[in-house]
Amino acid sequence: MQGQQRFSRGRTLGWYYDEPQLRKRIEQYQFLKTGKKRKNIQNPIIDTSTDVFQTSKGLLHWANIKNMQEVSKLINFLSENNMRSESDIENRAAEKYNDRMVIVSKLNRTQNQINDIADVIKLIRTYEKYKPYHKNLMTAKIKNNTKKKTSPHLQSTMMQLLNY
């Protein structure tokens, strides 16, 4: 960020903590708390109280028709979703917000599982990369130790076991 004095770790926490996601969640929380959004969303209802509409009958008629169409769409939507009052709408909004938060928590758990599996895959690849070196080292150590302490017969048996 501009003028930032200290390093912020938000980007390493995952997509849920990116700046746009944080802003979106804050706005949603404000909406649930106050019922008002910070952003100005364009209202599909046309305000006909201005002088332009009062002086032009044709423009006023057009605006009234558009407003009736928008109100009709809204009424149809509310009746399809069984919302009869403002409290029904608020309850439904809160319910959908809670559902969204459950889904987000599941997404976060899944993302954490993916990160854990990615770490395991990285470890497995490292193990596979260095396994031949370890095997060669152990073989060399056994050869050195067996030459000093064991008979040739035991030495050959151990080598056969290592080569399996």
C-alpha positions in Angstrom: 0.0 0.0 0.0 1.1 3.6 -0.6 2.9 5.1 2.4 2.9 1.9 4.3 5.5 1.8 7.0 5.4 -1.8 7.9 5.1 -5.1 6.0 1.6 -6.6 6.1 1.2 -10.4 5.8 -2.4 -10.4 4.4 -1.4 -11.9 1.0 0.2 -15.0 2.5 -2.9 -15.9 4.5 -4.8 -16.9 1.4 -7.5 -15.6 -0.9 -10.0 -15.1 1.9 -7.8 -12.4 3.4 -7.0 -10.5 0.2 -7.9 -6.8 0.3 -11.0 -7.1 -2.1 -12.4 -10.0 -0.1 -11.9 -8.1 3.2 -13.6 -5.0 1.8 -16.5 -7.1 0.6 -17.0 -8.8 3.9 -16.8 -5.5 5.8 -19.5 -4.1 3.5 -21.7 -7.1 4.0 -21.3 -6.9 7.7 -22.2 -3.2 7.6 -25.2 -4.0 5.5 -26.4 -6.6 8.0 -25.8 -4.3 10.9 -27.3 -1.1 9.5 -29.3 -2.2 6.4 -27.4 0.3 4.3 -24.6 -0.5 1.8 -21.6 1.8 1.5 -21.5 1.5 -2.3 -24.1 3.4 -4.3 -25.9 0.8 -6.3 -27.8 2.2 -9.2 -31.5 2.1 -8.3 -33.6 0.8 -11.2 -36.5 3.0 -10.1 -36.4 6.3 -11.8 -37.1 9.5 -9.7 -39.8 11.4 -11.5 -39.9 14.3 -9.1 -37.4 16.4 -11.0 -38.4 19.3 -13.2 -37.4 17.5 -16.4 -40.1 14.9 -15.9 -42.7 17.5 -14.8 -42.3 19.5 -18.0 -42.3 16.6 -20.4 -45.4 14.4 -20.3 -44.0 11.8 -22.7 -40.8 11.4 -20.6 -43.0 11.2 -17.4 -45.2 8.5 -19.0 -42.1 6.5 -20.1 -40.5 6.7 -16.6 -43.8 5.6 -15.0 -44.0 2.6 -17.3 -40.3 1.6 -16.5 -40.9 2.1 -12.8 -44.0 -0.2 -13.0 -42.0 -2.8 -14.8 -39.3 -2.8 -12.1 -41.9 -2.9 -9.3 -43.6 -5.8 -11.1 -40.3 -7.7 -11.3 -39.7 -7.1 -7.6 -43.1 -8.2 -6.6 -42.8 -11.4 -8.7 -39.4 -12.1 -7.1 -40.8 -11.6 -3.6 -43.8 -13.8 -4.1 -41.7 -16.6 -5.7 -39.5 -16.6 -2.7 -42.4 -16.4 -0.2 -41.3 -13.1 1.3 -44.4 -11.2 2.5 -42.8 -8.6 4.9 -39.7 -6.7 5.5 -38.8 -9.0 8.4 -39.0 -12.0 6.0 -36.5 -10.3 3.7 -34.2 -9.5 6.6 -34.4 -13.0 7.9 -33.7 -14.4 4.5 -30.7 -12.1 4.1 -29.3 -13.2 7.4 -29.9 -16.9 6.6 -28.1 -16.5 3.2 -25.3 -14.7 4.9 -24.9 -17.5 7.4 -25.0 -20.1 4.6 -22.3 -18.2 2.8 -20.1 -18.1 5.9 -20.5 -21.9 6.3 -19.5 -22.4 2.7 -16.5 -20.1 3.2 -15.4 -22.0 6.3 -15.6 -25.2 4.3 -13.6 -23.6 1.5 -10.9 -22.5 4.0 -10.7 -26.0 5.5 -10.4 -27.5 2.0 -7.7 -24.9 1.1 -5.8 -25.9 4.3 -6.0 -29.5 3.4 -4.7 -28.7 -0.1 -1.8 -26.8 1.4 -1.1 -29.7 3.8 -1.1 -32.2 0.9 1.1 -29.9 -1.2 3.6 -29.9 1.7 3.5 -33.7 1.9 4.0 -34.0 -1.9 7.0 -31.7 -1.6 8.5 -33.9 1.1 7.8 -37.0 -0.9 9.5 -35.6 -3.9 12.5 -34.6 -1.8 12.6 -38.1 -0.3 12.5 -39.7 -3.8 15.2 -37.3 -5.0 17.7 -38.2 -2.2 16.8 -41.9 -1.7 19.4 -43.2 -4.1 22.1 -41.2 -2.4 21.1 -42.5 1.0 21.1 -46.0 -0.3 24.5 -45.6 -1.8 25.8 -44.1 1.4 24.4 -46.9 3.5 25.9 -49.5 1.1 29.3 -47.8 1.3 29.1 -47.7 5.1 28.2 -51.4 5.2 31.0 -52.3 2.9 33.5 -50.4 5.0 32.2 -51.9 8.3 31.9 -55.4 6.9 35.4 -55.5 5.5 36.8 -54.8 8.9 34.5 -57.1 11.0 32.9 -59.8 8.8 33.8 -62.7 6.6 33.5 -62.5 2.8 30.5 -64.9 2.9 28.5 -62.6 5.2 29.6 -59.6 3.2 28.2 -61.1 -0.1 25.0 -62.0 1.6 24.5 -58.5 2.9 25.2 -57.1 -0.6 22.6 -59.4 -2.0 20.0 -58.2 0.5 20.8 -54.6 -0.2 20.3 -55.1 -4.0 17.1 -57.1 -3.6 
